[in-house]
Structures are given as structure tokens and as C-alpha cells.
């Protein structure tokens, strides 16, 4: 896609993720992924996700700009919340820094970023 860009920015912001009222992840070692036409995505080390809450999913997807993604569901609040998390185990060249990191669907979890990004006026 002409004009499509991806920028990875190491960040010192603290990202917290909650699902069904339970803290699932917290990290101050995140990568901000800025991609044309998309909201900022926060990639966290899998080690910063609470142990035992991620369950591998059968879902996969392909992005021509990042590669093949594998998904996880999250066990929280006594329920399995399907396909909330993805990872690129072997991303395409140029975005290799996201390899093995996980990203949560911000639209489907409670994700807090401190300090918040200033909104454009």
C-alpha cells in the first residue's frame, strides 16, 4: 500500500491491562506501534502478563506489513475471553522488534497508559 508506514517507538509509559476487573498485565517496557490508518498499539513483553491467564487460540491472521499473527484468549473473571491478544512470532523484516511481544485489543479490554498521550487539538 503506497504511503503506508509503521514506526516502532520504545516507550517508558506504563501500560496496564484489565479484563473482567482483573489485572492481566502491567509493563513499563513497551513498544508503541504507530501504523498508518490505525490507533497506537502497545506491545508488551509476554513476561509482563500474569502467569496462567493466556490460553493459545486457533485463530491466526496475516498482515502484509507485519506478517502472520497468532492469538491468545484470556482467562479472567471465571470466563474465557476469546482472541484478545496477538503476537508475531516471526514478523517481517523492518518490524522485527515486535517478535514475541504481545498486544491486546484495546477496544475489548480496559487498557490504561500512564502518562496518557496528549490528544491532538
N, CA, C and O atoms as a DFTB+ gen file, in Angstrom:
484 C
 N C O
     1  1       0.853      -1.171       0.000
     2  2       0.000       0.000       0.000
     3  2       0.899       1.234       0.000
     4  3       1.748       1.392       0.878
     5  1       0.713       2.080      -0.959
     6  2       1.533       3.280      -1.090
     7  2       1.270       4.227       0.081
     8  3       0.124       4.481       0.450
     9  1       2.367       4.745       0.661
    10  2       2.243       5.690       1.756
    11  2       1.996       5.053       3.112
    12  3       1.802       5.764       4.098
    13  1       1.998       3.720       3.184
    14  2       1.759       3.030       4.448
    15  2       3.057       3.004       5.246
    16  3       4.100       2.609       4.726
    17  1       2.996       3.422       6.503
    18  2       4.190       3.406       7.340
    19  2       3.904       2.734       8.676
    20  3       2.776       2.737       9.170
    21  1       4.946       2.165       9.240
    22  2       4.918       1.620      10.589
    23  2       6.143       2.166      11.301
    24  3       7.261       2.100      10.791
    25  1       5.912       2.703      12.484
    26  2       7.018       3.193      13.298
    27  2       6.928       2.539      14.670
    28  3       5.876       2.548      15.309
    29  1       8.045       1.974      15.113
    30  2       8.131       1.379      16.446
    31  2       8.902       2.333      17.347
    32  3      10.016       2.748      17.028
    33  1       8.289       2.675      18.483
    34  2       8.896       3.645      19.388
    35  2       8.995       3.024      20.781
    36  3       7.968       2.770      21.410
    37  1      10.213       2.775      21.276
    38  2      10.341       2.324      22.663
    39  2       9.741       3.386      23.583
    40  3       9.950       4.580      23.371
    41  1       9.004       2.959      24.595
    42  2       8.303       3.906      25.446
    43  2       8.563       3.604      26.914
    44  3       8.711       2.449      27.314
    45  1       8.615       4.668      27.705
    46  2       8.728       4.488      29.142
    47  2       7.377       4.660      29.827
    48  3       7.299       4.720      31.054
    49  1       6.319       4.739      29.033
    50  2       4.978       4.805      29.623
    51  2       4.653       3.472      30.288
    52  3       5.165       2.428      29.883
    53  1       3.813       3.512      31.294
    54  2       3.366       2.295      31.970
    55  2       1.996       1.923      31.406
    56  3       1.073       2.737      31.393
    57  1       1.883       0.685      30.945
    58  2       0.632       0.183      30.380
    59  2       0.075      -0.892      31.315
    60  3       0.781      -1.825      31.698
    61  1      -1.206      -0.743      31.675
    62  2      -1.904      -1.733      32.494
    63  2      -3.096      -2.260      31.712
    64  3      -3.791      -1.506      31.030
    65  1      -3.324      -3.563      31.818
    66  2      -4.439      -4.186      31.112
    67  2      -5.285      -4.945      32.120
    68  3      -4.773      -5.737      32.911
    69  1      -6.589      -4.690      32.082
    70  2      -7.535      -5.422      32.920
    71  2      -8.598      -6.054      32.037
    72  3      -9.030      -5.483      31.036
    73  1      -9.006      -7.253      32.441
    74  2     -10.092      -7.972      31.777
    75  2     -11.015      -8.468      32.880
    76  3     -10.561      -9.101      33.833
    77  1     -12.303      -8.186      32.757
    78  2     -13.305      -8.615      33.744
    79  2     -12.900      -8.181      35.154
    80  3     -13.111      -8.920      36.115
    81  1     -12.319      -6.983      35.278
    82  2     -11.944      -6.453      36.571
    83  2     -10.657      -7.003      37.153
    84  3     -10.278      -6.623      38.261
    85  1      -9.974      -7.884      36.440
    86  2      -8.717      -8.463      36.917
    87  2      -7.540      -7.866      36.160
    88  3      -7.577      -7.728      34.938
    89  1      -6.489      -7.512      36.908
    90  2      -5.263      -7.034      36.255
    91  2      -4.608      -8.224      35.581
    92  3      -4.291      -9.223      36.225
    93  1      -4.408      -8.103      34.261
    94  2      -3.846      -9.175      33.449
    95  2      -2.380      -8.899      33.140
    96  3      -1.563      -9.819      33.104
    97  1      -2.052      -7.636      32.919
    98  2      -0.685      -7.288      32.533
    99  2      -0.368      -5.883      33.008
   100  3      -1.245      -5.030      33.139
   101  1       0.928      -5.669      33.265
   102  2       1.419      -4.332      33.564
   103  2       2.874      -4.288      33.148
   104  3       3.657      -5.181      33.472
   105  1       3.230      -3.226      32.417
   106  2       4.599      -3.131      31.916
   107  2       5.024      -1.687      31.750
   108  3       4.222      -0.826      31.387
   109  1       6.277      -1.437      32.016
   110  2       6.910      -0.166      31.691
   111  2       7.950      -0.360      30.608
   112  3       8.784       0.514      30.369
   113  1       7.897      -1.530      29.941
   114  2       8.848      -1.875      28.871
   115  2       8.070      -2.128      27.580
   116  3       8.097      -3.237      27.047
   117  1       7.393      -1.128      27.088
   118  2       6.505      -1.318      25.940
   119  2       7.079      -0.693      24.678
   120  3       7.928       0.197      24.719
   121  1       6.588      -1.190      23.569
   122  2       6.848      -0.571      22.268
   123  2       5.531       0.007      21.777
   124  3       4.508      -0.677      21.761
   125  1       5.564       1.267      21.378
   126  2       4.409       1.875      20.709
   127  2       4.541       1.556      19.231
   128  3       5.594       1.785      18.635
   129  1       3.487       1.033      18.641
   130  2       3.484       0.782      17.205
   131  2       2.514       1.771      16.568
   132  3       1.308       1.721      16.811
   133  1       3.053       2.661      15.758
   134  2       2.258       3.659      15.031
   135  2       2.164       3.180      13.589
   136  3       3.181       3.025      12.912
   137  1       0.943       2.948      13.123
   138  2       0.725       2.432      11.764
   139  2      -0.318       3.291      11.066
   140  3      -1.345       3.642      11.645
   141  1      -0.040       3.619       9.828
   142  2      -0.957       4.425       9.030
   143  2      -2.375       3.856       9.113
   144  3      -2.597       2.672       8.860
   145  1      -3.324       4.717       9.469
   146  2      -4.730       4.332       9.477
   147  2      -5.183       3.579      10.710
   148  3      -6.333       3.143      10.765
   149  1      -4.312       3.409      11.715
   150  2      -4.676       2.653      12.914
   151  2      -4.322       3.445      14.166
   152  3      -3.472       4.335      14.136
   153  1      -4.985       3.108      15.259
   154  2      -4.639       3.697      16.549
   155  2      -3.301       3.149      16.995
   156  3      -2.849       2.124      16.485
   157  1      -2.661       3.818      17.939
   158  2      -1.412       3.322      18.509
   159  2      -1.691       1.971      19.156
   160  3      -2.689       1.801      19.858
   161  1      -0.812       1.026      18.918
   162  2      -0.899      -0.286      19.566
   163  2       0.270      -0.425      20.509
   164  3       1.375       0.030      20.215
   165  1       0.028      -1.055      21.645
   166  2       1.015      -1.196      22.707
   167  2       1.465      -2.651      22.764
   168  3       0.665      -3.542      23.048
   169  1       2.726      -2.885      22.498
   170  2       3.306      -4.234      22.523
   171  2       4.097      -4.396      23.811
   172  3       4.975      -3.590      24.118
   173  1       3.778      -5.453      24.569
   174  2       4.365      -5.708      25.878
   175  2       5.143      -7.022      25.858
   176  3       4.797      -7.933      25.105
   177  1       6.187      -7.128      26.675
   178  2       6.843      -8.429      26.831
   179  2       5.866      -9.424      27.443
   180  3       5.141      -9.085      28.377
   181  1       5.840     -10.637      26.931
   182  2       4.913     -11.642      27.450
   183  2       5.190     -11.930      28.923
   184  3       4.298     -12.363      29.653
   185  1       6.427     -11.688      29.359
   186  2       6.775     -11.900      30.766
   187  2       6.034     -10.933      31.688
   188  3       5.946     -11.174      32.892
   189  1       5.502      -9.844      31.136
   190  2       4.785      -8.862      31.935
   191  2       3.282      -9.121      31.966
   192  3       2.512      -8.295      32.455
   193  1       2.868     -10.280      31.439
   194  2       1.480     -10.736      31.520
   195  2       1.412     -11.735      32.672
   196  3       2.283     -12.594      32.816
   197  1       0.382     -11.613      33.477
   198  2       0.223     -12.504      34.632
   199  2       0.244     -13.964      34.183
   200  3      -0.422     -14.344      33.220
   201  1       1.003     -14.748      34.881
   202  2       1.152     -16.159      34.526
   203  2      -0.186     -16.897      34.636
   204  3      -0.952     -16.691      35.577
   205  1      -0.444     -17.755      33.657
   206  2      -1.608     -18.621      33.702
   207  2      -2.893     -18.051      33.136
   208  3      -3.913     -18.740      33.145
   209  1      -2.886     -16.806      32.637
   210  2      -4.132     -16.228      32.122
   211  2      -4.274     -16.356      30.606
   212  3      -5.383     -16.274      30.078
   213  1      -3.156     -16.557      29.902
   214  2      -3.220     -16.661      28.440
   215  2      -3.400     -18.123      28.026
   216  3      -2.715     -19.015      28.527
   217  1      -4.324     -18.344      27.110
   218  2      -4.542     -19.672      26.540
   219  2      -4.417     -19.561      25.028
   220  3      -5.099     -18.740      24.415
   221  1      -3.553     -20.380      24.411
   222  2      -3.396     -20.314      22.952
   223  2      -4.732     -20.509      22.242
   224  3      -5.556     -21.323      22.658
   225  1      -4.931     -19.762      21.181
   226  2      -6.138     -19.826      20.372
   227  2      -5.786     -20.449      19.022
   228  3      -4.619     -20.488      18.631
   229  1      -6.786     -20.924      18.333
   230  2      -6.565     -21.444      16.976
   231  2      -6.564     -20.319      15.948
   232  3      -6.191     -20.533      14.794
   233  1      -6.977     -19.127      16.357
   234  2      -7.077     -18.005      15.418
   235  2      -5.687     -17.564      14.953
   236  3      -4.739     -17.519      15.738
   237  1      -5.589     -17.244      13.679
   238  2      -4.395     -16.637      13.089
   239  2      -4.867     -15.551      12.129
   240  3      -6.025     -15.534      11.711
   241  1      -3.962     -14.654      11.789
   242  2      -4.275     -13.643      10.779
   243  2      -2.974     -13.264      10.089
   244  3      -1.882     -13.585      10.559
   245  1      -3.115     -12.578       8.971
   246  2      -1.940     -12.143       8.223
   247  2      -2.038     -10.650       7.963
   248  3      -3.074     -10.149       7.527
   249  1      -0.950      -9.949       8.236
   250  2      -0.829      -8.530       7.919
   251  2       0.306      -8.401       6.912
   252  3       1.406      -8.888       7.172
   253  1       0.072      -7.758       5.769
   254  2       1.146      -7.632       4.775
   255  2       2.310      -6.765       5.262
   256  3       3.379      -6.762       4.651
   257  1       2.104      -6.028       6.366
   258  2       3.139      -5.126       6.868
   259  2       3.845      -5.637       8.116
   260  3       4.879      -5.105       8.522
   261  1       3.265      -6.692       8.728
   262  2       3.880      -7.240       9.949
   263  2       4.101      -8.744       9.869
   264  3       5.031      -9.255      10.492
   265  1       3.287      -9.455       9.130
   266  2       3.461     -10.897       8.995
   267  2       2.272     -11.667       9.537
   268  3       1.145     -11.171       9.550
   269  1       2.542     -12.906       9.991
   270  2       1.495     -13.800      10.483
   271  2       1.379     -13.695      12.000
   272  3       2.372     -13.799      12.721
   273  1       0.149     -13.486      12.472
   274  2      -0.106     -13.343      13.903
   275  2      -0.782     -14.589      14.445
   276  3      -1.604     -15.220      13.781
   277  1      -0.408     -14.923      15.678
   278  2      -1.077     -15.969      16.444
   279  2      -1.778     -15.293      17.613
   280  3      -1.339     -14.246      18.087
   281  1      -2.874     -15.896      18.076
   282  2      -3.705     -15.264      19.096
   283  2      -3.748     -16.075      20.381
   284  3      -3.470     -17.274      20.407
   285  1      -4.113     -15.358      21.460
   286  2      -4.368     -15.960      22.759
   287  2      -5.726     -15.483      23.234
   288  3      -6.155     -14.371      22.928
   289  1      -6.399     -16.349      23.990
   290  2      -7.578     -15.944      24.742
   291  2      -7.120     -15.691      26.172
   292  3      -6.039     -16.122      26.572
   293  1      -7.953     -14.986      26.940
   294  2      -7.601     -14.626      28.314
   295  2      -8.623     -15.239      29.257
   296  3      -9.830     -15.088      29.071
   297  1      -8.119     -15.939      30.280
   298  2      -8.980     -16.494      31.322
   299  2      -9.012     -15.481      32.467
   300  3      -8.009     -15.257      33.144
   301  1     -10.195     -14.870      32.671
   302  2     -10.357     -13.863      33.727
   303  2     -11.819     -13.801      34.137
   304  3     -12.712     -14.030      33.321
   305  1     -12.058     -13.494      35.396
   306  2     -13.435     -13.366      35.887
   307  2     -14.231     -14.644      35.731
   308  3     -15.453     -14.602      35.587
   309  1     -13.553     -15.779      35.757
   310  2     -14.237     -17.065      35.636
   311  2     -14.673     -17.401      34.220
   312  3     -15.398     -18.375      34.015
   313  1     -14.247     -16.614      33.239
   314  2     -14.639     -16.848      31.850
   315  2     -13.423     -16.830      30.933
   316  3     -12.368     -16.299      31.279
   317  1     -13.598     -17.422      29.754
   318  2     -12.572     -17.356      28.720
   319  2     -12.971     -16.262      27.729
   320  3     -14.013     -16.348      27.079
   321  1     -12.141     -15.248      27.626
   322  2     -12.382     -14.120      26.719
   323  2     -11.541     -14.376      25.474
   324  3     -10.316     -14.256      25.491
   325  1     -12.222     -14.728      24.409
   326  2     -11.549     -15.248      23.215
   327  2     -10.795     -14.188      22.414
   328  3     -11.260     -13.069      22.199
   329  1      -9.607     -14.606      21.989
   330  2      -8.825     -13.872      20.980
   331  2      -8.614     -12.393      21.316
   332  3      -8.818     -11.530      20.462
   333  1      -8.210     -12.097      22.543
   334  2      -7.977     -10.712      22.960
   335  2      -6.548     -10.244      22.716
   336  3      -6.267      -9.046      22.761
   337  1      -5.645     -11.191      22.458
   338  2      -4.213     -10.892      22.431
   339  2      -3.603     -11.515      21.186
   340  3      -3.968     -12.624      20.795
   341  1      -2.671     -10.797      20.564
   342  2      -1.956     -11.406      19.440
   343  2      -0.465     -11.201      19.584
   344  3       0.000     -10.345      20.336
   345  1       0.274     -12.010      18.840
   346  2       1.729     -11.915      18.813
   347  2       2.220     -12.272      17.418
   348  3       1.601     -13.061      16.704
   349  1       3.328     -11.682      17.053
   350  2       4.011     -12.036      15.810
   351  2       5.291     -12.758      16.208
   352  3       6.248     -12.132      16.662
   353  1       5.306     -14.062      16.039
   354  2       6.489     -14.836      16.435
   355  2       7.672     -14.565      15.511
   356  3       8.818     -14.490      15.952
   357  1       7.372     -14.421      14.226
   358  2       8.417     -14.145      13.230
   359  2       7.925     -13.041      12.293
   360  3       7.538     -13.316      11.157
   361  1       7.940     -11.792      12.770
   362  2       7.454     -10.700      11.915
   363  2       8.372     -10.477      10.727
   364  3       9.512     -10.941      10.704
   365  1       7.854      -9.758       9.739
   366  2       8.643      -9.480       8.541
   367  2       9.769      -8.506       8.881
   368  3       9.689      -7.786       9.876
   369  1      10.821      -8.481       8.055
   370  2      11.923      -7.538       8.296
   371  2      11.400      -6.106       8.382
   372  3      10.461      -5.727       7.681
   373  1      12.012      -5.341       9.236
   374  2      11.616      -3.958       9.433
   375  2      10.793      -3.747      10.690
   376  3      10.755      -2.645      11.237
   377  1      10.125      -4.815      11.154
   378  2       9.347      -4.719      12.399
   379  2       9.734      -5.852      13.355
   380  3       8.944      -6.258      14.207
   381  1      10.943      -6.347      13.200
   382  2      11.413      -7.481      13.997
   383  2      11.396      -7.256      15.496
   384  3      11.393      -8.219      16.263
   385  1      11.384      -5.999      15.930
   386  2      11.392      -5.722      17.372
   387  2      10.111      -6.161      18.073
   388  3      10.094      -6.263      19.299
   389  1       9.030      -6.424      17.323
   390  2       7.791      -6.882      17.966
   391  2       7.767      -8.398      18.141
   392  3       6.823      -8.932      18.722
   393  1       8.778      -9.092      17.653
   394  2       8.811     -10.560      17.749
   395  2       8.657     -10.999      19.197
   396  3       9.420     -10.581      20.068
   397  1       7.662     -11.846      19.445
   398  2       7.458     -12.410      20.770
   399  2       6.759     -11.499      21.758
   400  3       6.407     -11.942      22.851
   401  1       6.543     -10.220      21.404
   402  2       5.781      -9.328      22.276
   403  2       4.294      -9.595      22.056
   404  3       3.907     -10.167      21.037
   405  1       3.471      -9.184      23.002
   406  2       2.029      -9.369      22.862
   407  2       1.324      -8.026      22.831
   408  3       1.786      -7.046      23.415
   409  1       0.198      -8.002      22.139
   410  2      -0.610      -6.794      22.013
   411  2      -2.062      -7.152      22.302
   412  3      -2.573      -8.149      21.792
   413  1      -2.720      -6.342      23.116
   414  2      -4.117      -6.561      23.480
   415  2      -5.022      -5.691      22.618
   416  3      -4.678      -4.557      22.285
   417  1      -6.201      -6.244      22.256
   418  2      -7.214      -5.428      21.581
   419  2      -7.692      -4.377      22.563
   420  3      -8.498      -4.672      23.445
   421  1      -7.210      -3.166      22.421
   422  2      -7.567      -2.088      23.335
   423  2      -9.080      -1.862      23.366
   424  3      -9.630      -1.434      24.381
   425  1      -9.748      -2.153      22.245
   426  2     -11.191      -1.957      22.148
   427  2     -11.969      -2.973      22.981
   428  3     -13.159      -2.786      23.233
   429  1     -11.304      -4.046      23.409
   430  2     -12.016      -5.131      24.089
   431  2     -11.513      -5.403      25.508
   432  3     -11.992      -6.322      26.171
   433  1     -10.554      -4.611      25.971
   434  2     -10.031      -4.737      27.327
   435  2     -10.007      -3.334      27.945
   436  3     -10.229      -2.339      27.255
   437  1      -9.737      -3.269      29.244
   438  2      -9.516      -1.971      29.895
   439  2      -8.011      -1.750      29.905
   440  3      -7.292      -2.374      30.685
   441  1      -7.536      -0.861      29.040
   442  2      -6.113      -0.587      28.899
   443  2      -5.855       0.851      29.310
   444  3      -6.478       1.780      28.796
   445  1      -4.924       1.022      30.247
   446  2      -4.573       2.336      30.762
   447  2      -3.116       2.616      30.447
   448  3      -2.251       1.767      30.658
   449  1      -2.849       3.813      29.941
   450  2      -1.491       4.240      29.640
   451  2      -1.176       5.451      30.498
   452  3      -1.899       6.446      30.466
   453  1      -0.081       5.368      31.275
   454  2       0.367       6.475      32.115
   455  2       1.753       6.889      31.710
   456  3       2.598       6.004      31.570
   457  1       2.065       8.127      31.512
   458  2       1.060       9.185      31.404
   459  2       0.317       9.054      30.080
   460  3       0.860       8.533      29.106
   461  1      -0.918       9.526      30.045
   462  2      -1.708       9.417      28.804
   463  2      -1.073      10.228      27.675
   464  3      -0.360      11.204      27.906
   465  1      -1.354       9.796      26.463
   466  2      -0.920      10.544      25.285
   467  2      -1.798      11.778      25.172
   468  3      -3.022      11.680      25.263
   469  1      -1.190      12.924      24.978
   470  2      -1.965      14.158      24.792
   471  2      -2.760      14.052      23.507
   472  3      -2.220      13.655      22.475
   473  1      -4.020      14.398      23.556
   474  2      -4.839      14.327      22.345
   475  2      -4.561      15.570      21.488
   476  3      -4.286      16.660      21.991
   477  1      -4.646      15.353      20.190
   478  2      -4.410      16.459      19.249
   479  2      -5.600      17.429      19.311
   480  3      -6.757      17.012      19.349
   481  1      -5.297      18.682      19.319
   482  2      -6.374      19.689      19.405
   483  2      -6.869      20.043      18.026
   484  3      -7.770      20.870      17.887
